[in-house]
Amino acid sequence: MGIKLYYTTVTASRAVKSQQAEVMQKLESKGIEYELVDISVCVEVRDGMRAKAGNPAAAPPQLFNEDQYCGNYEMFCEAVEADAVEQFLKLA
């Protein structure tokens, strides 16, 4: 599968939970299939996400097309507002 949504099942942050849920809902509403990758399962998964994003402090949600970094929550929201989600996700 192409699109990967890096998220976490272990967080006390309401903002992160809300952002993750919003990204999932928007992807589903647009009929875009995606794979969930839980960074809380092991440190290597989290560190891999951060390395691929080019940001040692990157926090979920983060979006990728395979291993190609697309962006974070704020960037995704900008793409939604501009009606450019497919371009943002490198699908078009």
PDB file of N, CA, C and O in Angstrom:
ATOM      1  N   MET A   1       0.846  -1.193   0.000  1.00  0.00           N
ATOM      2  CA  MET A   1       0.000   0.000   0.000  1.00  0.00           C
ATOM      3  C   MET A   1       0.877   1.237   0.000  1.00  0.00           C
ATOM      4  O   MET A   1       1.961   1.231   0.583  1.00  0.00           O
ATOM      5  N   GLY A   2       0.420   2.295  -0.645  1.00  0.00           N
ATOM      6  CA  GLY A   2       1.227   3.489  -0.803  1.00  0.00           C
ATOM      7  C   GLY A   2       1.225   4.437   0.372  1.00  0.00           C
ATOM      8  O   GLY A   2       2.288   4.755   0.906  1.00  0.00           O
ATOM      9  N   ILE A   3       0.056   4.900   0.790  1.00  0.00           N
ATOM     10  CA  ILE A   3      -0.009   5.937   1.814  1.00  0.00           C
ATOM     11  C   ILE A   3       0.122   5.307   3.197  1.00  0.00           C
ATOM     12  O   ILE A   3      -0.560   4.338   3.529  1.00  0.00           O
ATOM     13  N   LYS A   4       1.019   5.889   3.992  1.00  0.00           N
ATOM     14  CA  LYS A   4       1.226   5.431   5.364  1.00  0.00           C
ATOM     15  C   LYS A   4       0.994   6.597   6.302  1.00  0.00           C
ATOM     16  O   LYS A   4       1.549   7.680   6.119  1.00  0.00           O
ATOM     17  N   LEU A   5       0.171   6.363   7.303  1.00  0.00           N
ATOM     18  CA  LEU A   5      -0.098   7.351   8.338  1.00  0.00           C
ATOM     19  C   LEU A   5       0.577   6.871   9.622  1.00  0.00           C
ATOM     20  O   LEU A   5       0.159   5.890  10.237  1.00  0.00           O
ATOM     21  N   TYR A   6       1.622   7.583  10.003  1.00  0.00           N
ATOM     22  CA  TYR A   6       2.299   7.274  11.259  1.00  0.00           C
ATOM     23  C   TYR A   6       1.518   7.954  12.369  1.00  0.00           C
ATOM     24  O   TYR A   6       1.285   9.162  12.337  1.00  0.00           O
ATOM     25  N   TYR A   7       1.119   7.158  13.353  1.00  0.00           N
ATOM     26  CA  TYR A   7       0.291   7.651  14.455  1.00  0.00           C
ATOM     27  C   TYR A   7       0.730   6.951  15.728  1.00  0.00           C
ATOM     28  O   TYR A   7       1.646   6.130  15.698  1.00  0.00           O
ATOM     29  N   THR A   8       0.095   7.260  16.835  1.00  0.00           N
ATOM     30  CA  THR A   8       0.405   6.585  18.088  1.00  0.00           C
ATOM     31  C   THR A   8      -0.880   6.207  18.810  1.00  0.00           C
ATOM     32  O   THR A   8      -1.862   6.950  18.802  1.00  0.00           O
ATOM     33  N   THR A   9      -0.848   5.039  19.431  1.00  0.00           N
ATOM     34  CA  THR A   9      -1.978   4.609  20.251  1.00  0.00           C
ATOM     35  C   THR A   9      -1.736   4.965  21.713  1.00  0.00           C
ATOM     36  O   THR A   9      -2.621   4.797  22.552  1.00  0.00           O
ATOM     37  N   VAL A  10      -0.534   5.457  22.017  1.00  0.00           N
ATOM     38  CA  VAL A  10      -0.185   5.793  23.391  1.00  0.00           C
ATOM     39  C   VAL A  10       0.160   7.276  23.476  1.00  0.00           C
ATOM     40  O   VAL A  10       1.287   7.682  23.193  1.00  0.00           O
ATOM     41  N   THR A  11      -0.823   8.070  23.868  1.00  0.00           N
ATOM     42  CA  THR A  11      -0.592   9.504  24.064  1.00  0.00           C
ATOM     43  C   THR A  11      -1.624  10.054  25.031  1.00  0.00           C
ATOM     44  O   THR A  11      -2.780   9.631  25.044  1.00  0.00           O
ATOM     45  N   ALA A  12      -1.184  10.999  25.836  1.00  0.00           N
ATOM     46  CA  ALA A  12      -2.107  11.684  26.729  1.00  0.00           C
ATOM     47  C   ALA A  12      -2.570  12.997  26.107  1.00  0.00           C
ATOM     48  O   ALA A  12      -3.391  13.713  26.680  1.00  0.00           O
ATOM     49  N   SER A  13      -2.034  13.301  24.933  1.00  0.00           N
ATOM     50  CA  SER A  13      -2.343  14.566  24.282  1.00  0.00           C
ATOM     51  C   SER A  13      -3.662  14.498  23.521  1.00  0.00           C
ATOM     52  O   SER A  13      -3.815  13.723  22.577  1.00  0.00           O
ATOM     53  N   ARG A  14      -4.600  15.319  23.949  1.00  0.00           N
ATOM     54  CA  ARG A  14      -5.879  15.388  23.228  1.00  0.00           C
ATOM     55  C   ARG A  14      -5.684  15.928  21.821  1.00  0.00           C
ATOM     56  O   ARG A  14      -6.370  15.515  20.887  1.00  0.00           O
ATOM     57  N   ALA A  15      -4.739  16.860  21.674  1.00  0.00           N
ATOM     58  CA  ALA A  15      -4.479  17.455  20.354  1.00  0.00           C
ATOM     59  C   ALA A  15      -4.010  16.385  19.372  1.00  0.00           C
ATOM     60  O   ALA A  15      -4.490  16.327  18.240  1.00  0.00           O
ATOM     61  N   VAL A  16      -3.081  15.545  19.795  1.00  0.00           N
ATOM     62  CA  VAL A  16      -2.573  14.492  18.906  1.00  0.00           C
ATOM     63  C   VAL A  16      -3.694  13.518  18.545  1.00  0.00           C
ATOM     64  O   VAL A  16      -3.843  13.148  17.381  1.00  0.00           O
ATOM     65  N   LYS A  17      -4.474  13.107  19.530  1.00  0.00           N
ATOM     66  CA  LYS A  17      -5.593  12.192  19.259  1.00  0.00           C
ATOM     67  C   LYS A  17      -6.571  12.805  18.262  1.00  0.00           C
ATOM     68  O   LYS A  17      -7.020  12.139  17.330  1.00  0.00           O
ATOM     69  N   SER A  18      -6.893  14.064  18.464  1.00  0.00           N
ATOM     70  CA  SER A  18      -7.826  14.761  17.595  1.00  0.00           C
ATOM     71  C   SER A  18      -7.260  14.902  16.179  1.00  0.00           C
ATOM     72  O   SER A  18      -7.969  14.670  15.200  1.00  0.00           O
ATOM     73  N   GLN A  19      -6.000  15.278  16.074  1.00  0.00           N
ATOM     74  CA  GLN A  19      -5.365  15.426  14.765  1.00  0.00           C
ATOM     75  C   GLN A  19      -5.343  14.107  14.011  1.00  0.00           C
ATOM     76  O   GLN A  19      -5.655  14.061  12.821  1.00  0.00           O
ATOM     77  N   GLN A  20      -4.976  13.040  14.697  1.00  0.00           N
ATOM     78  CA  GLN A  20      -4.937  11.721  14.062  1.00  0.00           C
ATOM     79  C   GLN A  20      -6.319  11.329  13.545  1.00  0.00           C
ATOM     80  O   GLN A  20      -6.457  10.864  12.413  1.00  0.00           O
ATOM     81  N   ALA A  21      -7.333  11.518  14.377  1.00  0.00           N
ATOM     82  CA  ALA A  21      -8.694  11.163  13.990  1.00  0.00           C
ATOM     83  C   ALA A  21      -9.151  11.995  12.798  1.00  0.00           C
ATOM     84  O   ALA A  21      -9.819  11.479  11.903  1.00  0.00           O
ATOM     85  N   GLU A  22      -8.794  13.281  12.781  1.00  0.00           N
ATOM     86  CA  GLU A  22      -9.190  14.149  11.684  1.00  0.00           C
ATOM     87  C   GLU A  22      -8.539  13.720  10.373  1.00  0.00           C
ATOM     88  O   GLU A  22      -9.196  13.688   9.332  1.00  0.00           O
ATOM     89  N   VAL A  23      -7.248  13.391  10.421  1.00  0.00           N
ATOM     90  CA  VAL A  23      -6.559  12.942   9.209  1.00  0.00           C
ATOM     91  C   VAL A  23      -7.205  11.657   8.681  1.00  0.00           C
ATOM     92  O   VAL A  23      -7.461  11.537   7.483  1.00  0.00           O
ATOM     93  N   MET A  24      -7.465  10.705   9.569  1.00  0.00           N
ATOM     94  CA  MET A  24      -8.095   9.444   9.154  1.00  0.00           C
ATOM     95  C   MET A  24      -9.451   9.695   8.523  1.00  0.00           C
ATOM     96  O   MET A  24      -9.769   9.119   7.482  1.00  0.00           O
ATOM     97  N   GLN A  25     -10.255  10.551   9.146  1.00  0.00           N
ATOM     98  CA  GLN A  25     -11.591  10.840   8.636  1.00  0.00           C
ATOM     99  C   GLN A  25     -11.523  11.479   7.256  1.00  0.00           C
ATOM    100  O   GLN A  25     -12.290  11.120   6.363  1.00  0.00           O
ATOM    101  N   LYS A  26     -10.612  12.420   7.083  1.00  0.00           N
ATOM    102  CA  LYS A  26     -10.503  13.099   5.785  1.00  0.00           C
ATOM    103  C   LYS A  26     -10.019  12.143   4.698  1.00  0.00           C
ATOM    104  O   LYS A  26     -10.519  12.185   3.574  1.00  0.00           O
ATOM    105  N   LEU A  27      -9.058  11.287   5.018  1.00  0.00           N
ATOM    106  CA  LEU A  27      -8.587  10.314   4.039  1.00  0.00           C
ATOM    107  C   LEU A  27      -9.727   9.377   3.638  1.00  0.00           C
ATOM    108  O   LEU A  27      -9.930   9.107   2.454  1.00  0.00           O
ATOM    109  N   GLU A  28     -10.463   8.888   4.628  1.00  0.00           N
ATOM    110  CA  GLU A  28     -11.575   7.976   4.355  1.00  0.00           C
ATOM    111  C   GLU A  28     -12.664   8.657   3.550  1.00  0.00           C
ATOM    112  O   GLU A  28     -13.247   8.041   2.657  1.00  0.00           O
ATOM    113  N   SER A  29     -12.951   9.922   3.850  1.00  0.00           N
ATOM    114  CA  SER A  29     -14.007  10.633   3.124  1.00  0.00           C
ATOM    115  C   SER A  29     -13.628  10.846   1.659  1.00  0.00           C
ATOM    116  O   SER A  29     -14.502  10.974   0.802  1.00  0.00           O
ATOM    117  N   LYS A  30     -12.340  10.884   1.375  1.00  0.00           N
ATOM    118  CA  LYS A  30     -11.876  11.048  -0.002  1.00  0.00           C
ATOM    119  C   LYS A  30     -11.614   9.700  -0.681  1.00  0.00           C
ATOM    120  O   LYS A  30     -11.188   9.658  -1.835  1.00  0.00           O
ATOM    121  N   GLY A  31     -11.865   8.611   0.030  1.00  0.00           N
ATOM    122  CA  GLY A  31     -11.678   7.280  -0.542  1.00  0.00           C
ATOM    123  C   GLY A  31     -10.224   6.913  -0.745  1.00  0.00           C
ATOM    124  O   GLY A  31      -9.904   6.093  -1.606  1.00  0.00           O
ATOM    125  N   ILE A  32      -9.333   7.515   0.041  1.00  0.00           N
ATOM    126  CA  ILE A  32      -7.903   7.231  -0.073  1.00  0.00           C
ATOM    127  C   ILE A  32      -7.532   6.141   0.924  1.00  0.00           C
ATOM    128  O   ILE A  32      -7.675   6.314   2.134  1.00  0.00           O
ATOM    129  N   GLU A  33      -7.059   5.025   0.403  1.00  0.00           N
ATOM    130  CA  GLU A  33      -6.643   3.926   1.263  1.00  0.00           C
ATOM    131  C   GLU A  33      -5.298   4.267   1.888  1.00  0.00           C
ATOM    132  O   GLU A  33      -4.452   4.909   1.267  1.00  0.00           O
ATOM    133  N   TYR A  34      -5.118   3.827   3.123  1.00  0.00           N
ATOM    134  CA  TYR A  34      -3.866   4.108   3.824  1.00  0.00           C
ATOM    135  C   TYR A  34      -3.576   2.997   4.816  1.00  0.00           C
ATOM    136  O   TYR A  34      -4.462   2.246   5.224  1.00  0.00           O
ATOM    137  N   GLU A  35      -2.322   2.918   5.186  1.00  0.00           N
ATOM    138  CA  GLU A  35      -1.868   1.946   6.178  1.00  0.00           C
ATOM    139  C   GLU A  35      -1.492   2.705   7.437  1.00  0.00           C
ATOM    140  O   GLU A  35      -0.810   3.727   7.369  1.00  0.00           O
ATOM    141  N   LEU A  36      -1.933   2.210   8.583  1.00  0.00           N
ATOM    142  CA  LEU A  36      -1.572   2.814   9.861  1.00  0.00           C
ATOM    143  C   LEU A  36      -0.264   2.204  10.358  1.00  0.00           C
ATOM    144  O   LEU A  36      -0.092   0.985  10.339  1.00  0.00           O
ATOM    145  N   VAL A  37       0.651   3.057  10.800  1.00  0.00           N
ATOM    146  CA  VAL A  37       1.913   2.602  11.370  1.00  0.00           C
ATOM    147  C   VAL A  37       2.008   3.217  12.762  1.00  0.00           C
ATOM    148  O   VAL A  37       2.143   4.431  12.909  1.00  0.00           O
ATOM    149  N   ASP A  38       1.936   2.359  13.783  1.00  0.00           N
ATOM    150  CA  ASP A  38       1.915   2.811  15.177  1.00  0.00           C
ATOM    151  C   ASP A  38       3.343   2.968  15.690  1.00  0.00           C
ATOM    152  O   ASP A  38       4.068   1.985  15.840  1.00  0.00           O
ATOM    153  N   ILE A  39       3.743   4.222  15.960  1.00  0.00           N
ATOM    154  CA  ILE A  39       5.110   4.463  16.426  1.00  0.00           C
ATOM    155  C   ILE A  39       5.319   4.053  17.874  1.00  0.00           C
ATOM    156  O   ILE A  39       6.454   4.023  18.348  1.00  0.00           O
ATOM    157  N   SER A  40       4.245   3.738  18.585  1.00  0.00           N
ATOM    158  CA  SER A  40       4.393   3.368  19.995  1.00  0.00           C
ATOM    159  C   SER A  40       4.783   1.900  20.173  1.00  0.00           C
ATOM    160  O   SER A  40       5.062   1.475  21.294  1.00  0.00           O
ATOM    161  N   VAL A  41       4.807   1.116  19.087  1.00  0.00           N
ATOM    162  CA  VAL A  41       5.129  -0.310  19.229  1.00  0.00           C
ATOM    163  C   VAL A  41       6.604  -0.536  19.528  1.00  0.00           C
ATOM    164  O   VAL A  41       6.956  -1.476  20.241  1.00  0.00           O
ATOM    165  N   CYS A  42       7.476   0.325  18.982  1.00  0.00           N
ATOM    166  CA  CYS A  42       8.895   0.213  19.323  1.00  0.00           C
ATOM    167  C   CYS A  42       9.636   1.486  18.918  1.00  0.00           C
ATOM    168  O   CYS A  42       9.204   2.223  18.032  1.00  0.00           O
ATOM    169  N   VAL A  43      10.739   1.719  19.577  1.00  0.00           N
ATOM    170  CA  VAL A  43      11.534   2.925  19.362  1.00  0.00           C
ATOM    171  C   VAL A  43      12.040   2.998  17.923  1.00  0.00           C
ATOM    172  O   VAL A  43      12.143   4.087  17.358  1.00  0.00           O
ATOM    173  N   GLU A  44      12.359   1.845  17.326  1.00  0.00           N
ATOM    174  CA  GLU A  44      12.887   1.829  15.960  1.00  0.00           C
ATOM    175  C   GLU A  44      11.880   2.388  14.958  1.00  0.00           C
ATOM    176  O   GLU A  44      12.263   3.085  14.018  1.00  0.00           O
ATOM    177  N   VAL A  45      10.597   2.086  15.151  1.00  0.00           N
ATOM    178  CA  VAL A  45       9.561   2.597  14.247  1.00  0.00           C
ATOM    179  C   VAL A  45       9.471   4.114  14.375  1.00  0.00           C
ATOM    180  O   VAL A  45       9.410   4.826  13.374  1.00  0.00           O
ATOM    181  N   ARG A  46       9.465   4.600  15.609  1.00  0.00           N
ATOM    182  CA  ARG A  46       9.418   6.056  15.833  1.00  0.00           C
ATOM    183  C   ARG A  46      10.649   6.736  15.237  1.00  0.00           C
ATOM    184  O   ARG A  46      10.533   7.740  14.534  1.00  0.00           O
ATOM    185  N   ASP A  47      11.814   6.188  15.519  1.00  0.00           N
ATOM    186  CA  ASP A  47      13.047   6.790  15.012  1.00  0.00           C
ATOM    187  C   ASP A  47      13.123   6.724  13.486  1.00  0.00           C
ATOM    188  O   ASP A  47      13.663   7.630  12.851  1.00  0.00           O
ATOM    189  N   GLY A  48      12.586   5.656  12.900  1.00  0.00           N
ATOM    190  CA  GLY A  48      12.539   5.540  11.451  1.00  0.00           C
ATOM    191  C   GLY A  48      11.656   6.612  10.839  1.00  0.00           C
ATOM    192  O   GLY A  48      12.008   7.211   9.823  1.00  0.00           O
ATOM    193  N   MET A  49      10.499   6.855  11.466  1.00  0.00           N
ATOM    194  CA  MET A  49       9.603   7.910  10.995  1.00  0.00           C
ATOM    195  C   MET A  49      10.318   9.254  11.041  1.00  0.00           C
ATOM    196  O   MET A  49      10.256  10.027  10.085  1.00  0.00           O
ATOM    197  N   ARG A  50      10.987   9.527  12.135  1.00  0.00           N
ATOM    198  CA  ARG A  50      11.678  10.810  12.290  1.00  0.00           C
ATOM    199  C   ARG A  50      12.806  10.960  11.279  1.00  0.00           C
ATOM    200  O   ARG A  50      13.009  12.044  10.732  1.00  0.00           O
ATOM    201  N   ALA A  51      13.537   9.887  11.029  1.00  0.00           N
ATOM    202  CA  ALA A  51      14.633   9.940  10.057  1.00  0.00           C
ATOM    203  C   ALA A  51      14.093  10.208   8.659  1.00  0.00           C
ATOM    204  O   ALA A  51      14.638  11.036   7.929  1.00  0.00           O
ATOM    205  N   LYS A  52      13.018   9.508   8.281  1.00  0.00           N
ATOM    206  CA  LYS A  52      12.437   9.697   6.948  1.00  0.00           C
ATOM    207  C   LYS A  52      11.821  11.082   6.794  1.00  0.00           C
ATOM    208  O   LYS A  52      11.798  11.639   5.696  1.00  0.00           O
ATOM    209  N   ALA A  53      11.319  11.640   7.903  1.00  0.00           N
ATOM    210  CA  ALA A  53      10.729  12.984   7.867  1.00  0.00           C
ATOM    211  C   ALA A  53      11.814  14.061   7.889  1.00  0.00           C
ATOM    212  O   ALA A  53      11.548  15.224   7.584  1.00  0.00           O
ATOM    213  N   GLY A  54      13.031  13.670   8.251  1.00  0.00           N
ATOM    214  CA  GLY A  54      14.116  14.638   8.329  1.00  0.00           C
ATOM    215  C   GLY A  54      14.005  15.567   9.521  1.00  0.00           C
ATOM    216  O   GLY A  54      14.518  16.685   9.500  1.00  0.00           O
ATOM    217  N   ASN A  55      13.324  15.090  10.573  1.00  0.00           N
ATOM    218  CA  ASN A  55      13.100  15.915  11.758  1.00  0.00           C
ATOM    219  C   ASN A  55      13.212  15.027  12.995  1.00  0.00           C
ATOM    220  O   ASN A  55      12.342  14.187  13.225  1.00  0.00           O
ATOM    221  N   PRO A  56      14.266  15.196  13.794  1.00  0.00           N
ATOM    222  CA  PRO A  56      14.453  14.335  14.967  1.00  0.00           C
ATOM    223  C   PRO A  56      13.391  14.510  16.051  1.00  0.00           C
ATOM    224  O   PRO A  56      13.337  13.722  16.996  1.00  0.00           O
ATOM    225  N   ALA A  57      12.549  15.532  15.922  1.00  0.00           N
ATOM    226  CA  ALA A  57      11.492  15.761  16.910  1.00  0.00           C
ATOM    227  C   ALA A  57      10.104  15.561  16.318  1.00  0.00           C
ATOM    228  O   ALA A  57       9.114  15.920  16.956  1.00  0.00           O
ATOM    229  N   ALA A  58      10.003  14.999  15.118  1.00  0.00           N
ATOM    230  CA  ALA A  58       8.699  14.829  14.465  1.00  0.00           C
ATOM    231  C   ALA A  58       7.762  14.007  15.341  1.00  0.00           C
ATOM    232  O   ALA A  58       8.145  12.982  15.904  1.00  0.00           O
ATOM    233  N   ALA A  59       6.524  14.485  15.442  1.00  0.00           N
ATOM    234  CA  ALA A  59       5.504  13.802  16.236  1.00  0.00           C
ATOM    235  C   ALA A  59       4.328  13.464  15.327  1.00  0.00           C
ATOM    236  O   ALA A  59       4.084  14.156  14.339  1.00  0.00           O
ATOM    237  N   PRO A  60       3.606  12.408  15.657  1.00  0.00           N
ATOM    238  CA  PRO A  60       2.460  12.034  14.823  1.00  0.00           C
ATOM    239  C   PRO A  60       1.337  13.058  14.932  1.00  0.00           C
ATOM    240  O   PRO A  60       1.247  13.788  15.919  1.00  0.00           O
ATOM    241  N   PRO A  61       0.493  13.107  13.928  1.00  0.00           N
ATOM    242  CA  PRO A  61       0.490  12.283  12.715  1.00  0.00           C
ATOM    243  C   PRO A  61       1.439  12.817  11.639  1.00  0.00           C
ATOM    244  O   PRO A  61       1.593  14.024  11.456  1.00  0.00           O
ATOM    245  N   GLN A  62       2.071  11.867  10.931  1.00  0.00           N
ATOM    246  CA  GLN A  62       2.953  12.171   9.806  1.00  0.00           C
ATOM    247  C   GLN A  62       2.505  11.306   8.637  1.00  0.00           C
ATOM    248  O   GLN A  62       2.124  10.151   8.825  1.00  0.00           O
ATOM    249  N   LEU A  63       2.548  11.858   7.440  1.00  0.00           N
ATOM    250  CA  LEU A  63       2.086  11.135   6.252  1.00  0.00           C
ATOM    251  C   LEU A  63       3.225  10.896   5.266  1.00  0.00           C
ATOM    252  O   LEU A  63       4.074  11.756   5.034  1.00  0.00           O
ATOM    253  N   PHE A  64       3.205   9.685   4.693  1.00  0.00           N
ATOM    254  CA  PHE A  64       4.208   9.271   3.718  1.00  0.00           C
ATOM    255  C   PHE A  64       3.519   8.572   2.556  1.00  0.00           C
ATOM    256  O   PHE A  64       2.445   7.993   2.717  1.00  0.00           O
ATOM    257  N   ASN A  65       4.140   8.630   1.392  1.00  0.00           N
ATOM    258  CA  ASN A  65       3.754   7.793   0.260  1.00  0.00           C
ATOM    259  C   ASN A  65       4.898   6.808   0.134  1.00  0.00           C
ATOM    260  O   ASN A  65       5.984   7.161  -0.325  1.00  0.00           O
ATOM    261  N   GLU A  66       4.650   5.562   0.544  1.00  0.00           N
ATOM    262  CA  GLU A  66       5.711   4.571   0.759  1.00  0.00           C
ATOM    263  C   GLU A  66       6.697   5.186   1.750  1.00  0.00           C
ATOM    264  O   GLU A  66       6.321   5.478   2.885  1.00  0.00           O
ATOM    265  N   ASP A  67       7.964   5.390   1.338  1.00  0.00           N
ATOM    266  CA  ASP A  67       8.939   5.995   2.249  1.00  0.00           C
ATOM    267  C   ASP A  67       9.206   7.457   1.916  1.00  0.00           C
ATOM    268  O   ASP A  67      10.117   8.066   2.476  1.00  0.00           O
ATOM    269  N   GLN A  68       8.417   8.020   1.008  1.00  0.00           N
ATOM    270  CA  GLN A  68       8.594   9.423   0.622  1.00  0.00           C
ATOM    271  C   GLN A  68       7.748  10.302   1.533  1.00  0.00           C
ATOM    272  O   GLN A  68       6.531  10.136   1.616  1.00  0.00           O
ATOM    273  N   TYR A  69       8.400  11.233   2.213  1.00  0.00           N
ATOM    274  CA  TYR A  69       7.713  12.095   3.167  1.00  0.00           C
ATOM    275  C   TYR A  69       6.769  13.056   2.458  1.00  0.00           C
ATOM    276  O   TYR A  69       7.155  13.725   1.499  1.00  0.00           O
ATOM    277  N   CYS A  70       5.534  13.120   2.935  1.00  0.00           N
ATOM    278  CA  CYS A  70       4.549  14.057   2.394  1.00  0.00           C
ATOM    279  C   CYS A  70       4.395  15.267   3.310  1.00  0.00           C
ATOM    280  O   CYS A  70       4.412  16.404   2.840  1.00  0.00           O
ATOM    281  N   GLY A  71       4.243  15.030   4.621  1.00  0.00           N
ATOM    282  CA  GLY A  71       4.113  16.146   5.537  1.00  0.00           C
ATOM    283  C   GLY A  71       3.422  15.776   6.840  1.00  0.00           C
ATOM    284  O   GLY A  71       3.069  14.622   7.081  1.00  0.00           O
ATOM    285  N   ASN A  72       3.240  16.800   7.672  1.00  0.00           N
ATOM    286  CA  ASN A  72       2.624  16.619   8.982  1.00  0.00           C
ATOM    287  C   ASN A  72       1.168  17.080   8.961  1.00  0.00           C
ATOM    288  O   ASN A  72       0.610  17.354   7.899  1.00  0.00           O
ATOM    289  N   TYR A  73       0.575  17.160  10.119  1.00  0.00           N
ATOM    290  CA  TYR A  73      -0.835  17.522  10.238  1.00  0.00           C
ATOM    291  C   TYR A  73      -1.135  18.897   9.645  1.00  0.00           C
ATOM    292  O   TYR A  73      -2.078  19.050   8.869  1.00  0.00           O
ATOM    293  N   GLU A  74      -0.333  19.895  10.011  1.00  0.00           N
ATOM    294  CA  GLU A  74      -0.578  21.252   9.525  1.00  0.00           C
ATOM    295  C   GLU A  74      -0.491  21.310   7.994  1.00  0.00           C
ATOM    296  O   GLU A  74      -1.319  21.949   7.345  1.00  0.00           O
ATOM    297  N   MET A  75       0.510  20.645   7.428  1.00  0.00           N
ATOM    298  CA  MET A  75       0.684  20.628   5.976  1.00  0.00           C
ATOM    299  C   MET A  75      -0.491  19.915   5.300  1.00  0.00           C
ATOM    300  O   MET A  75      -0.950  20.328   4.235  1.00  0.00           O
ATOM    301  N   PHE A  76      -0.973  18.837   5.934  1.00  0.00           N
ATOM    302  CA  PHE A  76      -2.119  18.104   5.409  1.00  0.00           C
ATOM    303  C   PHE A  76      -3.353  18.999   5.393  1.00  0.00           C
ATOM    304  O   PHE A  76      -4.095  19.020   4.411  1.00  0.00           O
ATOM    305  N   CYS A  77      -3.574  19.742   6.484  1.00  0.00           N
ATOM    306  CA  CYS A  77      -4.729  20.640   6.556  1.00  0.00           C
ATOM    307  C   CYS A  77      -4.671  21.715   5.483  1.00  0.00           C
ATOM    308  O   CYS A  77      -5.695  22.064   4.896  1.00  0.00           O
ATOM    309  N   GLU A  78      -3.481  22.242   5.224  1.00  0.00           N
ATOM    310  CA  GLU A  78      -3.328  23.229   4.152  1.00  0.00           C
ATOM    311  C   GLU A  78      -3.707  22.624   2.806  1.00  0.00           C
ATOM    312  O   GLU A  78      -4.355  23.279   1.989  1.00  0.00           O
ATOM    313  N   ALA A  79      -3.304  21.372   2.573  1.00  0.00           N
ATOM    314  CA  ALA A  79      -3.638  20.697   1.320  1.00  0.00           C
ATOM    315  C   ALA A  79      -5.144  20.466   1.211  1.00  0.00           C
ATOM    316  O   ALA A  79      -5.711  20.593   0.126  1.00  0.00           O
ATOM    317  N   VAL A  80      -5.794  20.130   2.320  1.00  0.00           N
ATOM    318  CA  VAL A  80      -7.246  19.940   2.327  1.00  0.00           C
ATOM    319  C   VAL A  80      -7.926  21.255   1.958  1.00  0.00           C
ATOM    320  O   VAL A  80      -8.831  21.278   1.124  1.00  0.00           O
ATOM    321  N   GLU A  81      -7.490  22.345   2.577  1.00  0.00           N
ATOM    322  CA  GLU A  81      -8.081  23.666   2.299  1.00  0.00           C
ATOM    323  C   GLU A  81      -7.909  24.061   0.837  1.00  0.00           C
ATOM    324  O   GLU A  81      -8.787  24.692   0.248  1.00  0.00           O
ATOM    325  N   ALA A  82      -6.767  23.683   0.254  1.00  0.00           N
ATOM    326  CA  ALA A  82      -6.465  24.045  -1.144  1.00  0.00           C
ATOM    327  C   ALA A  82      -7.019  23.013  -2.127  1.00  0.00           C
ATOM    328  O   ALA A  82      -6.802  23.118  -3.334  1.00  0.00           O
ATOM    329  N   ASP A  83      -7.744  22.004  -1.595  1.00  0.00           N
ATOM    330  CA  ASP A  83      -8.267  20.912  -2.425  1.00  0.00           C
ATOM    331  C   ASP A  83      -7.141  20.265  -3.238  1.00  0.00           C
ATOM    332  O   ASP A  83      -7.278  20.011  -4.435  1.00  0.00           O
ATOM    333  N   ALA A  84      -6.015  20.004  -2.540  1.00  0.00           N
ATOM    334  CA  ALA A  84      -4.835  19.454  -3.198  1.00  0.00           C
ATOM    335  C   ALA A  84      -4.282  18.237  -2.453  1.00  0.00           C
ATOM    336  O   ALA A  84      -3.070  18.020  -2.421  1.00  0.00           O
ATOM    337  N   VAL A  85      -5.174  17.447  -1.855  1.00  0.00           N
ATOM    338  CA  VAL A  85      -4.736  16.301  -1.055  1.00  0.00           C
ATOM    339  C   VAL A  85      -3.997  15.275  -1.908  1.00  0.00           C
ATOM    340  O   VAL A  85      -2.981  14.730  -1.477  1.00  0.00           O
ATOM    341  N   GLU A  86      -4.499  15.006  -3.121  1.00  0.00           N
ATOM    342  CA  GLU A  86      -3.854  14.013  -3.967  1.00  0.00           C
ATOM    343  C   GLU A  86      -2.437  14.447  -4.327  1.00  0.00           C
ATOM    344  O   GLU A  86      -1.521  13.625  -4.337  1.00  0.00           O
ATOM    345  N   GLN A  87      -2.253  15.730  -4.620  1.00  0.00           N
ATOM    346  CA  GLN A  87      -0.913  16.239  -4.912  1.00  0.00           C
ATOM    347  C   GLN A  87      -0.027  16.170  -3.677  1.00  0.00           C
ATOM    348  O   GLN A  87       1.138  15.782  -3.768  1.00  0.00           O
ATOM    349  N   PHE A  88      -0.573  16.546  -2.522  1.00  0.00           N
ATOM    350  CA  PHE A  88       0.160  16.498  -1.266  1.00  0.00           C
ATOM    351  C   PHE A  88       0.663  15.083  -0.984  1.00  0.00           C
ATOM    352  O   PHE A  88       1.794  14.887  -0.540  1.00  0.00           O
ATOM    353  N   LEU A  89      -0.198  14.103  -1.251  1.00  0.00           N
ATOM    354  CA  LEU A  89       0.158  12.703  -0.997  1.00  0.00           C
ATOM    355  C   LEU A  89       0.943  12.069  -2.150  1.00  0.00           C
ATOM    356  O   LEU A  89       1.246  10.875  -2.128  1.00  0.00           O
ATOM    357  N   LYS A  90       1.265  12.882  -3.150  1.00  0.00           N
ATOM    358  CA  LYS A  90       2.040  12.431  -4.311  1.00  0.00           C
ATOM    359  C   LYS A  90       1.327  11.303  -5.067  1.00  0.00           C
ATOM    360  O   LYS A  90       1.947  10.354  -5.547  1.00  0.00           O
ATOM    361  N   LEU A  91      -0.007  11.447  -5.153  1.00  0.00           N
ATOM    362  CA  LEU A  91      -0.829  10.477  -5.871  1.00  0.00           C
ATOM    363  C   LEU A  91      -1.151  10.968  -7.277  1.00  0.00           C
ATOM    364  O   LEU A  91      -1.524  10.175  -8.141  1.00  0.00           O
ATOM    365  N   ALA A  92      -1.010  12.266  -7.509  1.00  0.00           N
ATOM    366  CA  ALA A  92      -1.365  12.854  -8.803  1.00  0.00           C
ATOM    367  C   ALA A  92      -0.126  13.348  -9.528  1.00  0.00           C
ATOM    368  O   ALA A  92      -0.229  13.875 -10.636  1.00  0.00           O
TER     369      ALA A  92
END
